[in-house]
């Protein structure tokens, strides 16, 4: 069963950069794509075990670039 937790007002998520928030003790990034859809994911690179918050967000491709080792994460596909 999926559990939803309120994190931030959707209107507070810009399309040009991620917004960091903490939900139930977990650091989460919220991003908005160029179509207006909002995505939430853990603020952690699964390869480098470092925060993604300073990485580059591309709202057109829905990709987050790790600032440490340049891995690209497809946010819409979940990885």
C-alpha positions as CSV (number, residue, x, y, z in Angstrom):
1,X,0.0,0.0,0.0
2,X,1.3,3.4,-1.0
3,X,1.3,6.1,1.7
4,X,1.2,9.7,0.8
5,X,2.7,12.5,3.0
6,X,2.2,16.2,2.5
7,X,5.5,17.9,1.8
8,X,5.0,21.3,0.2
9,X,2.4,23.3,-1.6
10,X,2.6,22.4,-5.3
11,X,2.6,26.0,-6.3
12,X,6.0,26.4,-4.4
13,X,7.8,24.1,-6.8
14,X,9.5,26.0,-9.6
15,X,10.3,24.4,-13.0
16,X,13.9,25.6,-13.1
17,X,15.4,24.0,-9.9
18,X,14.7,21.3,-7.4
19,X,13.2,22.1,-4.0
20,X,14.5,20.2,-1.0
21,X,12.2,19.2,1.9
22,X,12.2,16.6,4.7
23,X,9.3,14.1,4.9
24,X,9.2,11.8,7.8
25,X,12.9,12.3,8.4
26,X,13.8,11.6,4.7
27,X,15.4,14.3,2.5
28,X,13.3,14.6,-0.6
29,X,13.6,16.7,-3.8
30,X,10.5,18.0,-5.6
31,X,10.8,19.1,-9.2
32,X,8.4,20.3,-11.8
33,X,8.7,19.4,-15.5
34,X,8.0,21.7,-18.4
35,X,4.5,20.3,-18.7
36,X,3.8,21.3,-15.0
37,X,3.9,17.8,-13.6
38,X,5.6,17.5,-10.1
39,X,7.8,14.6,-9.1
40,X,9.2,13.7,-5.7
41,X,12.3,11.5,-5.1
42,X,14.9,10.8,-2.5
43,X,17.6,13.5,-2.3
44,X,20.4,10.9,-2.7
45,X,22.5,9.6,-5.6
46,X,22.3,5.8,-5.5
47,X,25.8,5.5,-7.0
48,X,27.7,8.2,-5.0
49,X,25.6,8.1,-1.8
50,X,25.6,12.0,-1.9
51,X,22.8,14.5,-2.1
52,X,21.4,15.5,-5.5
53,X,20.0,18.9,-4.5
54,X,22.8,20.9,-6.2
55,X,22.6,18.8,-9.4
56,X,21.2,20.1,-12.6
57,X,17.5,19.6,-13.3
58,X,16.3,19.6,-16.9
59,X,12.5,20.1,-16.9
60,X,12.2,19.2,-20.6
61,X,13.9,15.8,-20.4
62,X,12.9,15.2,-16.8
63,X,16.5,14.3,-16.0
64,X,18.5,15.1,-12.8
65,X,22.3,15.2,-13.1
66,X,24.3,14.2,-10.1
67,X,26.7,17.0,-9.2
68,X,29.4,14.6,-8.0
69,X,29.9,12.1,-10.8
70,X,27.5,13.3,-13.5
71,X,25.2,10.3,-13.5
72,X,21.8,11.1,-15.1
73,X,18.5,10.0,-13.4
74,X,15.3,9.9,-15.4
75,X,12.9,11.1,-12.8
76,X,9.7,10.1,-14.7
77,X,10.9,6.5,-15.1
78,X,12.1,6.3,-11.5
79,X,15.8,5.9,-12.0
